[in-house]
Amino acid sequence: MTPDVAVVGGGLIGLLTACELAERGVRVLVLEKDDVGFEQSARSVAAVNLPGGSSAAGPDSILRISADEWAGFEERWGCGIDLNQEGWHILVADEEDERWLKIDRALWEETAGYPDSELLDARAARERFPQLDGSFRALEVRHGGHVDAVRVMQGLRVAADRLGVEVRRDTLVTGFERHGGLVTAVRAGESSISCGAVVIAAGVWSSQLCDLLDFHIPMQRVRAPAAETVPLPPGAIPGFLRGSTFGARQNRNGTVRVTGGYRYSAMLHDLSFHDLRDLRVWAPALWKNRKDVSFRVDTGLLAAELACGWARLRGGNHRAVVPRDYHPSARPRDRRKQLQDLARFVPVLRGARILRAFAGVIDLTPDLLPVIGRIPGAENAYVSSGFSGHGYIYGPGACRALADLIVDGNPRADLTPFRPTRLEGKLSMREQIF
Ligand SMILES: Cc1cc2nc3c(=O)[nH]c(=O)nc-3n(C[C@H](O)[C@H](O)[C@H](O)COP(=O)(O)OP(=O)(O)OC[C@H]3O[C@@H](n4cnc5c(N)ncnc54)[C@H](O)[C@@H]3O)c2cc1C
């Protein structure tokens, strides 16, 4: 049976959008090249915003809707996600950190409502959180939480099943068939899958797919190093702990997941031919941050792009170049630094054995905002991508809003800041990365 909507990508955004659509009576097929959550979504630290705080943004902000959704997620979708509500704890070590905190507060106030918070001096912080040590100026204790990304993806898989969503794994989407402004089918290798509409939720590969529909998203693929330790005693990390070089949280089984911090994320930008097109957009900000940013030429992708370009010259189809089973590595020295810095403040981490080291590739847009809405020039194609390292914070509100837009054209949430057409003008990258 032809699905009403084919969703490309089985990450948090694709799967949750599929569930939202199915709840509204839509027949949905999810096409995933690997397995659900394989790329960013199951590798995430998954810190989330929770209800609370005052805001100029009002109840229609998707950030606020997302906060409410996380608070009621387990009940709504019938799955355990280990919601931890102990808060976000932000270590302020120097003047630069203080400056960052001011910008960050203003941003939250504008968008989601600045969460209730308390600024503790170092002595008070150590008294309240005896697991903390080392030299720092202050600790901001902020209302917020985190969820277990692996459990979220497993739970959504089951919820999708229950709602009748078909999830086809090992299915790489390479292109689309169009009739005028309508997408009539999705191509997966040699097969063609008819559909009533399509949603592109393919994370870092969404830009390649949108290009096939004549809509370009300038997107950088940036590797975020991450690691998980062996289980440590409960309470080793209070809630979600952030410093300038690390962000860490403890899972229910005791393991600690660590990734980049709020000022230095040790980010490694992957480059292939596709990325050169937008060099003009990225170059000024990257040059300014050159001490903290590094590049890596993705030779595998480069070779695949060349082969695809050659095939096209010889009369083949225009197809997206998207790798399967993508296991990006991170530089060991970046991970070492994150762990060493974290251990300066949390002594129990010193010498803790690393169980798993990995990287996740984040989809950065120039203004660091996601792209959510109908693709310009297409009547029945939508995109929800470019979450710029904040997919868990924005996700539930974004998925709900997109489902409303597809079903009745009138989402309650305000999607204006995320409209795809904003990318058609002159762009430059925001200088502050996180
Ligand atoms: C280390 C790390 C830490 C993070 N921490 C946080 C955090 O604390 N808070 C927060 O809010 N966010 C965080 N994020 C970001 C968050 O995880 C992402 O924004 C979110 O998971 C994006 O979900 P997605 O569904 O858009 O993308 P993805 O999870 O990448 O899903 C896209 C899916 O599409 C599939 N796909 C791609 N192309 C095709 C194709 N052609 N055919 C078929 N399938 C295809 C991929 O295989 C993939 O499964 C973090 C990310 C990382 C990597």
The ligand as an SDF file (V2000), in Angstrom:
LIG
                    3D

 53 58  0  0  0  0  0  0  0  0999 V2000
   28.0880   13.4000   20.9300 C   0  0  0  0  0  0  0  0  0  0  0  0
   26.7960   14.1580   20.7740 C   0  0  0  0  0  0  0  0  0  0  0  0
   26.2140   14.7890   21.8690 C   0  0  0  0  0  0  0  0  0  0  0  0
   25.0000   15.4850   21.7320 C   0  0  0  0  0  0  0  0  0  0  0  0
   24.4330   16.0380   22.8370 N   0  0  0  0  0  0  0  0  0  0  0  0
   23.2330   16.6730   22.7130 C   0  0  0  0  0  0  0  0  0  0  0  0
   22.5750   17.2040   23.8610 C   0  0  0  0  0  0  0  0  0  0  0  0
   23.0830   17.1140   24.9870 O   0  0  0  0  0  0  0  0  0  0  0  0
   21.3630   17.8090   23.6850 N   0  0  0  0  0  0  0  0  0  0  0  0
   20.7900   17.9350   22.4490 C   0  0  0  0  0  0  0  0  0  0  0  0
   19.7200   18.5360   22.3340 O   0  0  0  0  0  0  0  0  0  0  0  0
   21.3790   17.4250   21.3510 N   0  0  0  0  0  0  0  0  0  0  0  0
   22.5880   16.8030   21.4460 C   0  0  0  0  0  0  0  0  0  0  0  0
   23.1880   16.2890   20.3470 N   0  0  0  0  0  0  0  0  0  0  0  0
   22.5420   16.4870   19.0380 C   0  0  0  0  0  0  0  0  0  0  0  0
   21.3880   15.5230   18.8100 C   0  0  0  0  0  0  0  0  0  0  0  0
   21.7830   14.2190   19.1490 O   0  0  0  0  0  0  0  0  0  0  0  0
   20.9830   15.6120   17.3310 C   0  0  0  0  0  0  0  0  0  0  0  0
   20.6550   16.9600   17.0320 O   0  0  0  0  0  0  0  0  0  0  0  0
   19.7750   14.7350   17.0040 C   0  0  0  0  0  0  0  0  0  0  0  0
   20.0080   13.4070   17.4000 O   0  0  0  0  0  0  0  0  0  0  0  0
   19.5220   14.7950   15.5010 C   0  0  0  0  0  0  0  0  0  0  0  0
   18.5630   13.8250   15.1580 O   0  0  0  0  0  0  0  0  0  0  0  0
   18.2440   13.5570   13.6290 P   0  0  0  0  0  0  0  0  0  0  0  0
   17.1720   12.5510   13.6000 O   0  0  0  0  0  0  0  0  0  0  0  0
   18.0390   14.8620   12.9330 O   0  0  0  0  0  0  0  0  0  0  0  0
   19.6210   13.0040   13.0140 O   0  0  0  0  0  0  0  0  0  0  0  0
   20.2700   11.5450   13.0850 P   0  0  0  0  0  0  0  0  0  0  0  0
   20.1430   10.9280   14.4120 O   0  0  0  0  0  0  0  0  0  0  0  0
   21.6290   11.6740   12.5120 O   0  0  0  0  0  0  0  0  0  0  0  0
   19.3370   10.6970   12.1160 O   0  0  0  0  0  0  0  0  0  0  0  0
   19.3790   10.7820   10.7170 C   0  0  0  0  0  0  0  0  0  0  0  0
   19.1690    9.3770   10.1990 C   0  0  0  0  0  0  0  0  0  0  0  0
   19.0060    9.4340    8.7860 O   0  0  0  0  0  0  0  0  0  0  0  0
   19.6240    8.2980    8.2220 C   0  0  0  0  0  0  0  0  0  0  0  0
   19.9100    8.6160    6.8240 N   0  0  0  0  0  0  0  0  0  0  0  0
   20.7010    9.6160    6.3470 C   0  0  0  0  0  0  0  0  0  0  0  0
   20.7040    9.6280    5.0050 N   0  0  0  0  0  0  0  0  0  0  0  0
   19.8710    8.6350    4.6230 C   0  0  0  0  0  0  0  0  0  0  0  0
   19.4790    8.1470    3.3490 C   0  0  0  0  0  0  0  0  0  0  0  0
   19.9240    8.7090    2.2060 N   0  0  0  0  0  0  0  0  0  0  0  0
   18.6360    7.0780    3.2950 N   0  0  0  0  0  0  0  0  0  0  0  0
   18.1760    6.5030    4.4480 C   0  0  0  0  0  0  0  0  0  0  0  0
   18.5320    6.9420    5.6770 N   0  0  0  0  0  0  0  0  0  0  0  0
   19.3670    7.9780    5.7670 C   0  0  0  0  0  0  0  0  0  0  0  0
   20.8800    8.1220    9.0750 C   0  0  0  0  0  0  0  0  0  0  0  0
   21.3980    6.7960    9.0060 O   0  0  0  0  0  0  0  0  0  0  0  0
   20.3790    8.4970   10.4600 C   0  0  0  0  0  0  0  0  0  0  0  0
   19.9570    7.3480   11.2010 O   0  0  0  0  0  0  0  0  0  0  0  0
   24.3840   15.5830   20.4580 C   0  0  0  0  0  0  0  0  0  0  0  0
   24.9670   14.9490   19.3540 C   0  0  0  0  0  0  0  0  0  0  0  0
   26.1560   14.2490   19.5000 C   0  0  0  0  0  0  0  0  0  0  0  0
   26.7280   13.5650   18.3010 C   0  0  0  0  0  0  0  0  0  0  0  0
  1  2  1  0
  2  3  1  0
  2 52  2  0
  3  4  2  0
  4  5  1  0
  4 50  1  0
  5  6  2  0
  6  7  1  0
  6 13  1  0
  7  8  2  0
  7  9  1  0
  9 10  1  0
 10 11  2  0
 10 12  1  0
 12 13  2  0
 13 14  1  0
 14 15  1  0
 14 50  1  0
 15 16  1  0
 16 17  1  0
 16 18  1  0
 18 19  1  0
 18 20  1  0
 20 21  1  0
 20 22  1  0
 22 23  1  0
 23 24  1  0
 24 25  2  0
 24 26  1  0
 24 27  1  0
 27 28  1  0
 28 29  2  0
 28 30  1  0
 28 31  1  0
 31 32  1  0
 32 33  1  0
 33 34  1  0
 33 48  1  0
 34 35  1  0
 35 36  1  0
 35 46  1  0
 36 37  1  0
 36 45  1  0
 37 38  2  0
 38 39  1  0
 39 40  1  0
 39 45  2  0
 40 41  1  0
 40 42  2  0
 42 43  1  0
 43 44  2  0
 44 45  1  0
 46 47  1  0
 46 48  1  0
 48 49  1  0
 50 51  2  0
 51 52  1  0
 52 53  1  0
M  END
$$$$
